[in-house]
Amino acid sequence: MTGAYSPTDTNENDVLSCAKYAVDNREPKGTVSLVKILSAEKQVVAGMNYKMQLSIMSNGVPQVVNVVVWSKLDGTKEVISYE
């Protein structure tokens, strides 16, 4: 259905790219690393939104975060939410 989120494969290249983008752009840079993508959904917009639950290491502490990354039509990305 257009506009709704639908489940997607956590091993999909675009999902992995967006997950890495989200953690690589956390401040201060280099303090967060991606461990595993736990779940992923995508939504068709002007580009694609990827809603993901990620297992990360933040300053050596394991955490689970929920992120939304907008993959724009021009190839750029933007983190919409990171909780």
C-alpha positions, 0 to 999 in steps of 0.5 A: 500500500502506498504511504504505509510502512511495509517490512523489508529484508534487513540484509537489503543493501539500501537498509544496510546503507541507511543504518550505517549512515545513521550511526556514522553521523551521530555526534561525536563521530566515531563513538557509535558503531552498528552491531546488527539491524534487528528489524526494518520497514520501508515507506515510499515517499519522495524517495524512501523512508527506512524505519529500523531498530538497530543494535549499536555500541555507544561508547562501549555500551550496548544499546537498542535504538529506533531510527528513521532515515530518509533516502532522497531521490537525489541519492542523499540521506537524512536522519529523521529520528534517532531514539 
